[in-house]
């Protein structure tokens, strides 16, 4: 009995490793700018047969839901700790730099996910969770300033700051041809204007 249990656990572990390797291969392709990688492309990158993809995943949607979970974990791990007190100038610089790095990094995967999100409850839920995390981060970094305002005004300022620092705003700047460094300066200027802080 113990031997059969060990064999079953071994098979399960190998299957999970295979699923992870396939999902990593698909994520690599997305990050390289392939917005809709085919099963054949994923299999080639993973070094397996295309048939094995459908052995481990029911269809490509299930695969890309696994990819989304990997991306969420990667985003969480990439986020640096940000100051939540101290000089406002320092906090602005820190969050703008962190968001510029993150927004640029996630762009290829984010663009690809936009195509699939309307048809995937999992991807939609992941996006909602990331959006909530983004808003919470902004609320923490600018907590002192937000707390000094009446509730309605604080909510509006938080929404405006969250928008200014969002991937959507970054995407508008970048697709209009704004270089990364200049885009970061535009975001910095916008955040400072919203907070009434002079440029540093």
Contact map, one row per residue, 1 for C-alpha under 8 A:
11111000000000000000000000000000000000000000000000000000000000000000000000000000000000000000000000000000000000000000000000000000000000000000000000000000000000000000000000000000000000000000000000000000
11111100000000000000000000000000000000000000000000000000000000000000000000000000000000000000000000000000000000000000000000000000000000000000000000000000000000000000000000000000000000000000000000000000
11111110000000000000000000000000000000000000000000000000000000000000000000000000000000000000000000000000000000000000000000000000000000000000000000000000000000000000000000000000000000000000000000000000
11111111000000000000000000000000000000000000000000000000000000000000000000000000000000000000000000000000000000000000000000000000000000000000000000000000000000000000000000000000000000000000000000000000
11111111100000000000000000000000000000000000000000000000000000000000000000000000000000000000000000000000000000000000000000000000000000000000000000000000000000000000000000000000000000000000000000000000
01111111110000000000000000000000000000000000000000000000000000000000000000000000000000000000000000000000000000000000000000000000000000000000000000000000000000000000000000000000000000000000000000000000
00111111111000000000000000000000000000000000000000000000000000000000000000000000000000000000000000000000000000000000000000000000000000000000000000000000000000000000000000000000000000000000000000000000
00011111111100000000000000000000000000000000000000000000000000000000000000000000000000000000000000000000000000000000000000000000000000000000000000000000000000000000000000000000000000000000000000000000
00001111111110000000000000000000000000000000000000000000000000000000000000000000000000000000000000000000000000000000000000000000000000000000000000000000000000000000000000000000000000000000000000000000
00000111111111000000000000000000000000000000000000000000000000000000000000000000000000000000000000000000000000000000000000000000000000000000000000000000000000000000000000000000000000000000000000000000
00000011111111100000000000000000000000000000000000000000000000000000000000000000000000000000000000000000000000000000000000000000000000000000000000000000000000000000000000000000000000000000000000000000
00000001111111110000000000000000000000000000000000000000000000000000000000000000000000000000000000000000000000000000000000000000000000000000000000000000000000000000000000000000000000000000000000000000
00000000111111111000000000000000000000000000000000000000000000000000000000000000000000000000000000000000000000000000000000000000000000000000000000000000000000000000000000000000000000000000000000000000
00000000011111111100000000000000000000000000000000000000000000000000000000000000000000000000000000000000000000000000000000000000000000000000000000000000000000000000000000000000000000000000000000000000
00000000001111111110000000000000000000000000000000000001000000000000000000000000000000000000000000000000000000000000000000000000000000000000000000000000000000000000000000000000000000000000000000000000
00000000000111111111000000000000000000000000000000000000000000000000000000000000000000000000000000000000000000000000000000000000000000000000000000000000000000000000000000000000000000000000000000000000
00000000000011111111100000000000000000000000000000000000000000000000000000000000000000000000000000000000000000000000000000000000000000000000000000000000000000000000000000000000000000000000000000000000
00000000000001111111110000000000000000000000000000000001000000000000000000000000000000000000000000000000000000000000000000000000000000000000000000000000000000000000000000000000000000000000000000000000
00000000000000111111111000000000000000000000000000000001100000000000000000000000000000000000000000000000000000000000000000000000000000000000000000000000000000000000000000000000000000000000000000000000
00000000000000011111111100000000000000000000000000000000000000000000000000000000000000000000000000000000000000000000000000000000000000000000000000000000000000000000000000000000000000000000000000000000
00000000000000001111111110000000000000000000010000000000000000000000000000000000000000000000000000000000000000000000000000000000000000000000000000000000000000000000000000000000000000000000000000000000
00000000000000000111111111000000000000000110010000001000000000000000000000000000000000000000000000000000000000000000000000000000000000000000000000000000000000000000000000000000000000000000000000000000
00000000000000000011111111100000000000000000000000000000000000110110010000000000000000000000000000000000000000000000000000000000000000000000000000000000000000000000000000000000000000000000000000000000
00000000000000000001111111110000000000000000000000000000000000000010010000000000000000000000000000000000000000000000000000000000000000000000000000000000000000000000000000000000000000000000000000000000
00000000000000000000111111111000000000000110110000000000000000000000000000000000000000000000000000000000000000000000000000000000000000000000000000000000000000000000000000000000000000000000000000000000
00000000000000000000011111111100000010000100100000000000000000010010000000000000000000000000000000000000000000000000000000000000000000000000000000000000000000000000000000000000000000000000000000000000
00000000000000000000001111111110000000000000000000000000000000000010011000000000000000000000000000000000000010000000000000000000000000000000000000000000000000000000000000000000000000000000000000000000
00000000000000000000000111111111000000000000000000000000000000000000000000000000000000000000000000000000000000000000000000000000000000000000000000000000000000000000000000000000000000000000000000000000
00000000000000000000000011111111111010000100000000000000000000000000000000000000000000000000000000000000000000000000000000000000000000000000000000000000000000000000000000000000000000000000000000000000
00000000000000000000000001111111111110000000000000000000000000000000000000000000000000000000000000000000000110010000000000000000000000000000000000000000000000000000000000000000000000000000000000000000
00000000000000000000000000111111110000000000000000000000000000000000000000000000000000000000000000000000010110000000000000000000000000000000000000000000000000000000000000000000000000000000000000000000
00000000000000000000000000011111110000000000000000000000000000000000000000000000000000000000000000000000000100000000000000000000000000000000000000000000000000000000000000000000000000000000000000000000
00000000000000000000000000001111111000000000000000000000000000000000000000000000000000000000000000000000000110000000000000000000000000000000000000000000000000000000000000000000000000000000000000000000
00000000000000000000000000001111111110000000000000000000000000000000000000000000000000000000000000000000000100010000000000000000000000000000000000000000000000000000000000000000000000000000000000000000
00000000000000000000000000001100111110000000000000000000000000000000000000000000000000000000000000000000000110110000000000000000000000000000000000000000000000000000000000000000000000000000000000000000
00000000000000000000000000000100011111000000000000000000000000000000000000000000000000000000000000000000000000010000000000000000000000000000000000000000000000000000000000000000000000000000000000000000
00000000000000000000000001001100011111101100000000000000000000000000000000000000000000000000000000000000000000000000000000000000000000000000000000000000000000000000000000000000000000000000000000000000
00000000000000000000000000000000000111111100000000000000000000000000000000000000000000000000000000000000000000000000000000000000000000000000000000000000000000000000000000000000000000000000000000000000
00000000000000000000000000000000000011111110000001001000000100000000000000000000000000000000000000000000000000000000000000000000000000000000000000000000000000000000000000000000000000000000000000000000
00000000000000000000000000000000000001111111000001000000000000000000000000000000000000000000000000000000000000000000000000000000000000000000000000000000000000000000000000000000000000000000000000000000
00000000000000000000000000000000000011111111100000000000000000000000000000000000000000000000000000000000000000000000000000000000000000000000000000000000000000000000000000000000000000000000000000000000
00000000000000000000010011001000000011111111110001000000000000000000000000000000000000000000000000000000000000000000000000000000000000000000000000000000000000000000000000000000000000000000000000000000
00000000000000000000010010000000000000111111111111001000000000000000000000000000000000000000000000000000000000000000000000000000000000000000000000000000000000000000000000000000000000000000000000000000
00000000000000000000000000000000000000011111111111000000000000000000000000000000000000000000000000000000000000000000000000000000000000000000000000000000000000000000000000000000000000000000000000000000
00000000000000000000000011000000000000001111111100000000000000000000000000000000000000000000000000000000000000000000000000000000000000000000000000000000000000000000000000000000000000000000000000000000
00000000000000000000110010000000000000000111111100000000000000000000000000000000000000000000000000000000000000000000000000000000000000000000000000000000000000000000000000000000000000000000000000000000
00000000000000000000000000000000000000000011111110000000000000000000000000000000000000000000000000000000000000000000000000000000000000000000000000000000000000000000000000000000000000000000000000000000
00000000000000000000000000000000000000000011111111010000000000000000000000000000000000000000000000000000000000000000000000000000000000000000000000000000000000000000000000000000000000000000000000000000
00000000000000000000000000000000000000000011001111111000000000000000000000000000000000000000000000000000000000000000000000000000000000000000000000000000000000000000000000000000000000000000000000000000
00000000000000000000000000000000000000110111000111111100000000000000000000000000000000000000000000000000000000000000000000000000000000000000000000000000000000000000000000000000000000000000000000000000
00000000000000000000000000000000000000000000000011111110000000000000000000000000000000000000000000000000000000000000000000000000000000000000000000000000000000000000000000000000000000000000000000000000
00000000000000000000000000000000000000000000000111111111000000000000000000000000000000000000000000000000000000000000000000000000000000000000000000000000000000000000000000000000000000000000000000000000
00000000000000000000010000000000000000100010000011111111100000000000000000000000000000000000000000000000000000000000000000000000000000000000000000000000000000000000000000000000000000000000000000000000
00000000000000000000000000000000000000000000000001111111111000000000000000000000000000000000000000000000000000000000000000000000000000000000000000000000000000000000000000000000000000000000000000000000
00000000000000000000000000000000000000000000000000111111110000000000000000000000000000000000000000000000000000000000000000000000000000000000000000000000000000000000000000000000000000000000000000000000
00000000000000100110000000000000000000000000000000011111110000000000000000000000000000000000000000000000000000000000000000000000000000000000000000000000000000000000000000000000000000000000000000000000
00000000000000000010000000000000000000000000000000001111111101100000000000000000000000000000000000000000000000000000000000000000000000000000000000000000000000000000000000000000000000000000000000000000
00000000000000000000000000000000000000000000000000000111111101100000000000000000000000000000000000000000000000000000000000000000000000000000000000000000000000000000000000000000000000000000000000000000
00000000000000000000000000000000000000000000000000000100111111100000000000000000000000000000000000000000000000000000000000000000000000000000000000000000000000000000000000000000000000000000000000000000
00000000000000000000000000000000000000100000000000000000111111110000000000000000000000000000000000000000000000000000000000000000000000000000000000000000000000000000000000000000000000000000000000000000
00000000000000000000000000000000000000000000000000000000001111111000000000000000000000000000000000000000000000000000000100000000000000000000000000000000000000000000000000000000000000000000000000000000
00000000000000000000000000000000000000000000000000000000111111111100000000000000000000000000000000000000000000000000000000000000000000000000000000000000000000000000000000000000000000000000000000000000
00000000000000000000001000000000000000000000000000000000111111111110000000000000000000000000000000000000000000000000000000000000000000000000000000000000000000000000000000000000000000000000000000000000
00000000000000000000001001000000000000000000000000000000000111111111000000000000000000000000000000000000000000000000000000000000000000000000000000000000000000000000000000000000000000000000000000000000
00000000000000000000000000000000000000000000000000000000000011111111100000000000000000000000000000000000000000000000000001100000000000000000000000000000000000000000000000000000000000000000000000000000
00000000000000000000001000000000000000000000000000000000000001111111110000000000000000000000000000000000000000000000000000000000000000000000000000000000000000000000000000000000000000000000000000000000
00000000000000000000001101100000000000000000000000000000000000111111111000000000000000000000000000000000000000000000000000000000000000000000000000000000000000000000000000000000000000000000000000000000
00000000000000000000000000000000000000000000000000000000000000011111111100000000000000000000000000000000000000000000000000100100000000000000000000000000000000000000000000000000000000000000000000000000
00000000000000000000000000000000000000000000000000000000000000001111111110000000000000000000000000000000000000000000000000000100000000000000000000000000000000000000000000000000000000000000000000000000
00000000000000000000001100100000000000000000000000000000000000000111111111000000000000000000000000000000000000000000000000000000000000000000000000000000000000000000000000000000000000000000000000000000
00000000000000000000000000100000000000000000000000000000000000000011111111100000000000000000000000000000000000000000000000000000000000000000000000000000000000000000000000000000000000000000000000000000
00000000000000000000000000000000000000000000000000000000000000000001111111110000000000000000000000000000000000000000000000000100010000000000000000000000000000000000000000000000000000000000000000000000
00000000000000000000000000000000000000000000000000000000000000000000111111111000000000000000000000000000000000000000000000000000000000000000000000000000000000000000000000000000000000000000000000000000
00000000000000000000000000000000000000000000000000000000000000000000011111111100000000000000000000000000000000000000000000000000000000000000000000000000000000000000000000000000000000000000000000000000
00000000000000000000000000000000000000000000000000000000000000000000001111111110000000000000000000000100000000000000000000000000000000000000000000000000000000000000000000000000000000000000000000000000
00000000000000000000000000000000000000000000000000000000000000000000000111111110000000000000000000000000000000000000000000000000000000000000000000000000000000000000000000000000000000000000000000000000
00000000000000000000000000000000000000000000000000000000000000000000000011111111000000000000000000000000000000000000000000000000000000000000000000000000000000000000000000000000000000000000000000000000
00000000000000000000000000000000000000000000000000000000000000000000000001111111000000000000000000000100000000000000000000000000000000000000000000000000000000000000000000000000000000000000000000000000
00000000000000000000000000000000000000000000000000000000000000000000000000111111100000000000000001000100000000000000000000000000000000000000000000000000000000000000000000000000000000000000000000000000
00000000000000000000000000000000000000000000000000000000000000000000000000001111110000000000000001000000000000000000000000000000000000000000000000000000000000000000000000000000000000000000000000000000
00000000000000000000000000000000000000000000000000000000000000000000000000000011111000000000000000000000000000000000000000000000000000000000000000000000000000000000000000000000000000000000000000000000
00000000000000000000000000000000000000000000000000000000000000000000000000000001111100000010011000000000000000000000000000000000000000000000100000000000000000000000000000000000000000000000000000000000
00000000000000000000000000000000000000000000000000000000000000000000000000000000111111000110010000000000000000000000000000000000000000000000100000000000000000000000000000000000000000000000000000000000
00000000000000000000000000000000000000000000000000000000000000000000000000000000011111000010000000000000000000000000000000000000000000000001111000000000000000000000000000000000000000000000000000000000
00000000000000000000000000000000000000000000000000000000000000000000000000000000001111110010000000000000000000000000000000000000000000000000111100000000000000000000000000000000000000000000000000000000
00000000000000000000000000000000000000000000000000000000000000000000000000000000001111110110000000000000000000000000000000000000000000000000000000000000000000000000000000000000000000000000000000000000
00000000000000000000000000000000000000000000000000000000000000000000000000000000000011111110000000000000000000000000000000000000000000000000000000000000000000000000000000000000000000000000000000000000
00000000000000000000000000000000000000000000000000000000000000000000000000000000000011111111000000000000000000000000000000000000000000000000010000000000000000000000000000000000000000000000000000001000
00000000000000000000000000000000000000000000000000000000000000000000000000000000000000111111100000000000000000000000000000000000000000000000000000000000000000000000000000000000000000000000000000001001
00000000000000000000000000000000000000000000000000000000000000000000000000000000001001111111110000000000000000000000000000000000000000000000000000000000000000000000000000000000000000000000000000000000
00000000000000000000000000000000000000000000000000000000000000000000000000000000011111111111111000000000000000000000000000000000000000000000110000000000000000000000000000000000000000000000000000000000
00000000000000000000000000000000000000000000000000000000000000000000000000000000000000011111111100000000000000000000000000000000000000000000000000000000000000000000000000000000000000000001001100000000
00000000000000000000000000000000000000000000000000000000000000000000000000000000000000001111111110000000000000000000000000000000000000000000000000000000000000000000000000000000000000000001000000000000
00000000000000000000000000000000000000000000000000000000000000000000000000000000011000000111111111000000000000000000000000000000000000000000000000000000000000000000000000000000000000000000000000000000
00000000000000000000000000000000000000000000000000000000000000000000000000000000010000000011111111100000000000000000000000000000000000000000100000000000000000000000000000000000000000000000000000000000
00000000000000000000000000000000000000000000000000000000000000000000000000000000000000000001111111110000000000000000000000000000000000000000000000000000000000000000100000000000000000010011000000000000
00000000000000000000000000000000000000000000000000000000000000000000000000000000000000000000111111111000000000000000000000000000000000000000000000000000000000000000000000000000000000010000000000000000
00000000000000000000000000000000000000000000000000000000000000000000000000000011000000000000011111111100000000000000000000000000000000000000000000000000000000000000000000000000000000000000000000000000
00000000000000000000000000000000000000000000000000000000000000000000000000000000000000000000001111111110000000000000000000000000000000000000000000000000000000000000110000000000000000000000000000000000
00000000000000000000000000000000000000000000000000000000000000000000000000000000000000000000000111111111000000000000000000000000000000000000000000000000000000000000000001000000000100110000000000000000
00000000000000000000000000000000000000000000000000000000000000000000000000000000000000000000000011111111100000000000000000000000000000000000000000000000000000000000000000000000000000000000000000000000
00000000000000000000000000000000000000000000000000000000000000000000000000100110000000000000000001111111110000000000000000000000000000000000000000000000000000000000000000000000000000000000000000000000
00000000000000000000000000000000000000000000000000000000000000000000000000000000000000000000000000111111111000000000000000000000000000000000000000000000000000000000011001000000000000000000000000000000
00000000000000000000000000000000000000000000000000000000000000000000000000000000000000000000000000011111111000000000000000000000000000000000000000000000000000000000000001000000000100000000000000000000
00000000000000000000000000000000000000000000000000000000000000000000000000000000000000000000000000001111111100000000000000000000000000000000000000000000000000000000000000000000000000000000000000000000
00000000000000000000000000000010000000000000000000000000000000000000000000000000000000000000000000000111111111000000000000000000000000000000000000000000000000000000000000000000000000000000000000000000
00000000000000000000000000000000000000000000000000000000000000000000000000000000000000000000000000000011111111100000000000000000000000000000000000000000000000000000001000100000000000000000000000000000
00000000000000000000000000000111111000000000000000000000000000000000000000000000000000000000000000000000111111110000000000000000000000000000000000000000000000000000000000000000000000000000000000000000
00000000000000000000000000100110101000000000000000000000000000000000000000000000000000000000000000000000011111111000000000000000000000000000000000000000000000000000000000000000000000000000000000000000
00000000000000000000000000000000000000000000000000000000000000000000000000000000000000000000000000000000011111111100000000000000000000000000000000000000000000000000000000000000000000000000000000000000
00000000000000000000000000000000001000000000000000000000000000000000000000000000000000000000000000000000001111111110000000000000000000000000000000000000000000000000000000000000000000000000000000000000
00000000000000000000000000000100011100000000000000000000000000000000000000000000000000000000000000000000000111111111000000000000000000000000000000000000000000000000000000000000000000000000000000000000
00000000000000000000000000000000000000000000000000000000000000000000000000000000000000000000000000000000000011111111100000100000000000000000000000000000000000000000000000000000000000000000000000000000
00000000000000000000000000000000000000000000000000000000000000000000000000000000000000000000000000000000000001111111110000000000000000000000000000000000000000000000000000000000000000000000000000000000
00000000000000000000000000000000000000000000000000000000000000000000000000000000000000000000000000000000000000111111110000000000000000000000000000000000000000000000000000000000000000000000000000000000
00000000000000000000000000000000000000000000000000000000000000000000000000000000000000000000000000000000000000011111111100100000000000000000000000000000000000000000000000000000000000000000000000000000
00000000000000000000000000000000000000000000000000000000000000000000000000000000000000000000000000000000000000001111111110110000000000000000000000000000000000000000000000000000000000000000000000000000
00000000000000000000000000000000000000000000000000000000000000000000000000000000000000000000000000000000000000000111111110010000000000000000000000000000000000000000000000000000000000000000000000000000
00000000000000000000000000000000000000000000000000000000000000000000000000000000000000000000000000000000000000000001111110000000000000000000000000000000000000000000000000000000000000000000000000000000
00000000000000000000000000000000000000000000000000000000000010000000000000000000000000000000000000000000000000000001111111110000000000000000000000000000000000000000000000000000000000000000000000000000
00000000000000000000000000000000000000000000000000000000000000000000000000000000000000000000000000000000000000000000111111111000000000000000000000000000000000000000000000000000000000000000000000000000
00000000000000000000000000000000000000000000000000000000000000001000000000000000000000000000000000000000000000000000000111111100000000000000000000000000000000000000000000000000000000000000000000000000
00000000000000000000000000000000000000000000000000000000000000001001000000000000000000000000000000000000000000001001100111111110000000000000000000000000000000000000000000000000000000000000000000000000
00000000000000000000000000000000000000000000000000000000000000000000000000000000000000000000000000000000000000000000110111111111000000000000000000000000000000000000000000000000000000000000000000000000
00000000000000000000000000000000000000000000000000000000000000000000000000000000000000000000000000000000000000000000000011111111100000000000000000000000000000000000000000000000000000000000000000000000
00000000000000000000000000000000000000000000000000000000000000000001100100000000000000000000000000000000000000000000000001111111110000000000000000000000000000000000000000000000000000000000000000000000
00000000000000000000000000000000000000000000000000000000000000000000000000000000000000000000000000000000000000000000000000111111111000000000000000000000000000000000000000000000000000000000000000000000
00000000000000000000000000000000000000000000000000000000000000000000000000000000000000000000000000000000000000000000000000011111111100000000000000000000000000000000000000000000000000000000000000000000
00000000000000000000000000000000000000000000000000000000000000000000000000000000000000000000000000000000000000000000000000001111111110000000000000000000000000000000000000000000000000000000000000000000
00000000000000000000000000000000000000000000000000000000000000000000000100000000000000000000000000000000000000000000000000000111111111000000000000000000000000000000000000000000000000000000000000000000
00000000000000000000000000000000000000000000000000000000000000000000000000000000000000000000000000000000000000000000000000000011111111100000000000000000000000000000000000000000000000000000000000000000
00000000000000000000000000000000000000000000000000000000000000000000000000000000000000000000000000000000000000000000000000000001111111110000000000000000000000000000000000000000000000000000000000000000
00000000000000000000000000000000000000000000000000000000000000000000000000000000000000000000000000000000000000000000000000000000111111111000000000000000000000000000000000000000000000000000000000000000
00000000000000000000000000000000000000000000000000000000000000000000000000000000000000000000000000000000000000000000000000000000011111111100000000000000000000000100010000000000000000000000000000000000
00000000000000000000000000000000000000000000000000000000000000000000000000000000000000000000000000000000000000000000000000000000001111111110000000000000000001100100000000000000000000000000000000000000
00000000000000000000000000000000000000000000000000000000000000000000000000000000000000000000000000000000000000000000000000000000000111111111000000000000000000000000000000000000000000000000000000000000
00000000000000000000000000000000000000000000000000000000000000000000000000000000000000000000000000000000000000000000000000000000000011111111100000000000000000000000000000000000000000000000000000000000
00000000000000000000000000000000000000000000000000000000000000000000000000000000000000000000000000000000000000000000000000000000000001111111111000000000000001001100000000000000000000000000000000000000
00000000000000000000000000000000000000000000000000000000000000000000000000000000000000000000000000000000000000000000000000000000000000111111111001000000000001000000000000000000000000000000000000000000
00000000000000000000000000000000000000000000000000000000000000000000000000000000000100000000000000000000000000000000000000000000000000011111111000000000000000000000000000000000000000000000000000000000
00000000000000000000000000000000000000000000000000000000000000000000000000000000011110000010001000000000000000000000000000000000000000001111111000000000000000000000000000000000000000000000000000000000
00000000000000000000000000000000000000000000000000000000000000000000000000000000000110010010000000000000000000000000000000000000000000000111111111000000000000000000000000000000000000000000000000000000
00000000000000000000000000000000000000000000000000000000000000000000000000000000000110000000000000000000000000000000000000000000000000000111111111100000000000000000000000000000000000000000000000000000
00000000000000000000000000000000000000000000000000000000000000000000000000000000000010000000000000000000000000000000000000000000000000000000011111110000000000000000000000000000000000000000000000000000
00000000000000000000000000000000000000000000000000000000000000000000000000000000000000000000000000000000000000000000000000000000000000000000011111111000000000000000000000000000000000000000000000100000
00000000000000000000000000000000000000000000000000000000000000000000000000000000000000000000000000000000000000000000000000000000000000000010011111111000011011000000000000000000000000000000000000000000
00000000000000000000000000000000000000000000000000000000000000000000000000000000000000000000000000000000000000000000000000000000000000000000001111111100010000000000000000000000000000000000000000000000
00000000000000000000000000000000000000000000000000000000000000000000000000000000000000000000000000000000000000000000000000000000000000000000000111111100010000000000000000000000000000000000000000000000
00000000000000000000000000000000000000000000000000000000000000000000000000000000000000000000000000000000000000000000000000000000000000000000000011111110110000000000000000000000000000000000000000000000
00000000000000000000000000000000000000000000000000000000000000000000000000000000000000000000000000000000000000000000000000000000000000000000000000111111110000000000000000000000000000000000000000000000
00000000000000000000000000000000000000000000000000000000000000000000000000000000000000000000000000000000000000000000000000000000000000000000000000001111111000000000000000000000000000000000000000000000
00000000000000000000000000000000000000000000000000000000000000000000000000000000000000000000000000000000000000000000000000000000000000000000000000000111111100000000000000000000000000000000000000000000
00000000000000000000000000000000000000000000000000000000000000000000000000000000000000000000000000000000000000000000000000000000000000000000000000001111111110000000000000000000000000000000000000000000
00000000000000000000000000000000000000000000000000000000000000000000000000000000000000000000000000000000000000000000000000000000000000000000000001111111111111000000000000000000000000000000000000000000
00000000000000000000000000000000000000000000000000000000000000000000000000000000000000000000000000000000000000000000000000000000000000000000000001000011111111100000000000000000000000000000000000000000
00000000000000000000000000000000000000000000000000000000000000000000000000000000000000000000000000000000000000000000000000000000000000000000000000000001111111110000000000000000000000000000000000000000
00000000000000000000000000000000000000000000000000000000000000000000000000000000000000000000000000000000000000000000000000000000000000000000000001000000111111111000000000000000000000000000000001000000
00000000000000000000000000000000000000000000000000000000000000000000000000000000000000000000000000000000000000000000000000000000000000100110000001000000011111111100000000000000000000000000000000000000
00000000000000000000000000000000000000000000000000000000000000000000000000000000000000000000000000000000000000000000000000000000000000100000000000000000001111111110000000000000000000000000000000000000
00000000000000000000000000000000000000000000000000000000000000000000000000000000000000000000000000000000000000000000000000000000000000000000000000000000000111111111000000000000000000000000000001000000
00000000000000000000000000000000000000000000000000000000000000000000000000000000000000000000000000000000000000000000000000000000000000000100000000000000000011111111100000000000000000000000001001000000
00000000000000000000000000000000000000000000000000000000000000000000000000000000000000000000000000000000000000000000000000000000000001100100000000000000000001111111110000000000000000000000000000000000
00000000000000000000000000000000000000000000000000000000000000000000000000000000000000000000000000000000000000000000000000000000000000000000000000000000000000111111110110000000000000000000000000000000
00000000000000000000000000000000000000000000000000000000000000000000000000000000000000000000000000000000000000000000000000000000000000000000000000000000000000011111110010000000000000000010011000000000
00000000000000000000000000000000000000000000000000000000000000000000000000000000000000000000000100100000000000000000000000000000000000000000000000000000000000001111111011000000000000000010001000000000
00000000000000000000000000000000000000000000000000000000000000000000000000000000000000000000000000100010000000000000000000000000000001000000000000000000000000000111111111000000000000000000000000000000
00000000000000000000000000000000000000000000000000000000000000000000000000000000000000000000000000000010001000000000000000000000000000000000000000000000000000000000111111100000000000000000000000000000
00000000000000000000000000000000000000000000000000000000000000000000000000000000000000000000000000000000000000000000000000000000000000000000000000000000000000000010011111110000000000000000000000000000
00000000000000000000000000000000000000000000000000000000000000000000000000000000000000000000000000000000000000000000000000000000000000000000000000000000000000000011111111111000000000000000000000000000
00000000000000000000000000000000000000000000000000000000000000000000000000000000000000000000000000010011000000000000000000000000000000000000000000000000000000000000111111111100000000100000000000000000
00000000000000000000000000000000000000000000000000000000000000000000000000000000000000000000000000000000001000000000000000000000000000000000000000000000000000000000001111111110000000000000000000000000
00000000000000000000000000000000000000000000000000000000000000000000000000000000000000000000000000000000000000000000000000000000000000000000000000000000000000000000000111111111000000000000000000000000
00000000000000000000000000000000000000000000000000000000000000000000000000000000000000000000000000000000000000000000000000000000000000000000000000000000000000000000000011111111110000100000000000000000
00000000000000000000000000000000000000000000000000000000000000000000000000000000000000000000000000000000000000000000000000000000000000000000000000000000000000000000000001111111111100100000000000000000
00000000000000000000000000000000000000000000000000000000000000000000000000000000000000000000000000000000000000000000000000000000000000000000000000000000000000000000000000111111110000000000000000000000
00000000000000000000000000000000000000000000000000000000000000000000000000000000000000000000000000000000000000000000000000000000000000000000000000000000000000000000000000011111110000000000000000000000
00000000000000000000000000000000000000000000000000000000000000000000000000000000000000000000000000000000000000000000000000000000000000000000000000000000000000000000000000001111111000000000000000000000
00000000000000000000000000000000000000000000000000000000000000000000000000000000000000000000000000000000000000000000000000000000000000000000000000000000000000000000000000001111111101100000000000000000
00000000000000000000000000000000000000000000000000000000000000000000000000000000000000000000000000000000000000000000000000000000000000000000000000000000000000000000000000000100111111100000000000000000
00000000000000000000000000000000000000000000000000000000000000000000000000000000000000000000000000010001000000000000000000000000000000000000000000000000000000000000000000000100011111110000000000000000
00000000000000000000000000000000000000000000000000000000000000000000000000000000000000000000000000000000000000000000000000000000000000000000000000000000000000000000000000000000001111111000000000000000
00000000000000000000000000000000000000000000000000000000000000000000000000000000000000000000000000000000000000000000000000000000000000000000000000000000000000000000000000000000011111111100000000000000
00000000000000000000000000000000000000000000000000000000000000000000000000000000000000000000000000010000000000000000000000000000000000000000000000000000000000000000000001001100011111111110000000000000
00000000000000000000000000000000000000000000000000000000000000000000000000000000000000000000000110010000000000000000000000000000000000000000000000000000000000000000000000000000000111111111000000000000
00000000000000000000000000000000000000000000000000000000000000000000000000000000000000000000000000000000000000000000000000000000000000000000000000000000000000000000000000000000000011111111100000000000
00000000000000000000000000000000000000000000000000000000000000000000000000000000000000000000000000000000000000000000000000000000000000000000000000000000000000000000000000000000000001111111110000000000
00000000000000000000000000000000000000000000000000000000000000000000000000000000000000000000000100000000000000000000000000000000000000000000000000000000000000000001100000000000000000111111111000000000
00000000000000000000000000000000000000000000000000000000000000000000000000000000000000000001100100000000000000000000000000000000000000000000000000000000000000000000000000000000000000011111111100000000
00000000000000000000000000000000000000000000000000000000000000000000000000000000000000000000000000000000000000000000000000000000000000000000000000000000000000000000000000000000000000001111111110000010
00000000000000000000000000000000000000000000000000000000000000000000000000000000000000000000000000000000000000000000000000000000000000000000000000000000000000000001000000000000000000000111111111000000
00000000000000000000000000000000000000000000000000000000000000000000000000000000000000000001000000000000000000000000000000000000000000000000000000000000000000001001100000000000000000000011111111100000
00000000000000000000000000000000000000000000000000000000000000000000000000000000000000000001000000000000000000000000000000000000000000000000000000000000000000000000000000000000000000000001111111111110
00000000000000000000000000000000000000000000000000000000000000000000000000000000000000000000000000000000000000000000000000000000000000000000000000000000000000000000000000000000000000000000111111111100
00000000000000000000000000000000000000000000000000000000000000000000000000000000000000000000000000000000000000000000000000000000000000000000000000000000000010011000000000000000000000000000011111111000
00000000000000000000000000000000000000000000000000000000000000000000000000000000000000000000000000000000000000000000000000000000000000000000000010000000000000000000000000000000000000000000001111111000
00000000000000000000000000000000000000000000000000000000000000000000000000000000000000000000000000000000000000000000000000000000000000000000000000000000000000000000000000000000000000000000000111111100
00000000000000000000000000000000000000000000000000000000000000000000000000000000000000011000000000000000000000000000000000000000000000000000000000000000000000000000000000000000000000000000000111111110
00000000000000000000000000000000000000000000000000000000000000000000000000000000000000000000000000000000000000000000000000000000000000000000000000000000000000000000000000000000000000000000000110011111
00000000000000000000000000000000000000000000000000000000000000000000000000000000000000000000000000000000000000000000000000000000000000000000000000000000000000000000000000000000000000000000100100001111
00000000000000000000000000000000000000000000000000000000000000000000000000000000000000001000000000000000000000000000000000000000000000000000000000000000000000000000000000000000000000000000000000000111
